[in-house]
Every structure is written in C-alpha cells, then in structure tokens.
C-alpha cells in the first residue's frame, strides 16, 4: 500500500504535513499506479493520507476531478517522454522507431494510467492541448503535412495497430514461441516503408 501521511484535523502543528490539493493528487497518482484506477477508491485515498473521506472534498470536487487530473498528468508524461527521446534522434526512420518504442514503453511502465491516454481530448478545452501535443509530434514523425482526411485515417490506423499490440501483449495474447520483439520490429519496418497504408 502507498505510504500513509500523518494528519490531524485543525491547523497543522510543527512537523505535520499540510494537506493540499497537490498532495492529495500526488497521493492519488501513487495509489492508482499501485492498484489501478478500477480499484481506486476515495476512501482508500483518504486512509492513506490519514484523513477522513469528507475532508478530501476540501481539495477535490469528486472522483471525476481526480480522474481528469490523472489523465492530464498521464498525457503530459507521455508527451515529455516522446519529446525527450526524439530530441536526440535526427534520422527520419529512427524517429519512427523511437516514437513507437517510447509509446510502448510508457504503456508498460504506466499500465494503470495508460488507458486514460487513449481517450479523445477533442472536446475538453483543458485537456485538448495535451492531446494535441502528442498529435503534433506524431504528424511530424510520420511527415504528415496537414491534418487532412488522409492523415486522420492513417493516424487512426497507427493508433489502432499500436494499441492493439500493447493490449495483446499486456493480456498475454502472444502465446507462440516467435519473438514478440521481432513482431514489434516488423511493425516499425512496415510503418517506415509505408507498406502498411
């Protein structure tokens, strides 16, 4: 379980932790990364913080408020990781490989919040910039000049292919002896050559 924070009602005494929204959301992130969002409960979060559940509402609106913040953080981390990796990768074909590998690596290391990153942000003004950032990187890596109809279809194919592979790998869907890494490499090669389209 996530480490509990000692806190008592009233003004904090010297040495006690001041409960803030940021602290609550940080604790929520740690707990979700440990147990998954499906098992996450506000009562468990309050227990880990050492406060009563109603006290959480001094800092968050509800469970959906927490969920949206976890989605924002997940998209920000994914965008940061991809940007950092591509910053040191110049060649076109290598950028595709690094993009795919970084995306897959994020899904593995953040498996409890990864599902939040695949939801559309198109109609959420606060989250849309985070989704658009990853979309812009994707367009640059795959050399899509404009987000026209052709590019939209190709990006949907790419996302479906990549997400499908990640889900199958996570759920043990690749049971044969052939190398999973080799299969993923072939996806990269297909996208590099454009034969997938």
Helices and strands as residue ranges (DSSP letters): H 21-35, G 37-39, H 42-49, G 53-58, H 63-87, H 92-109, H 111-117, H 125-141, H 149-170, H 180-193
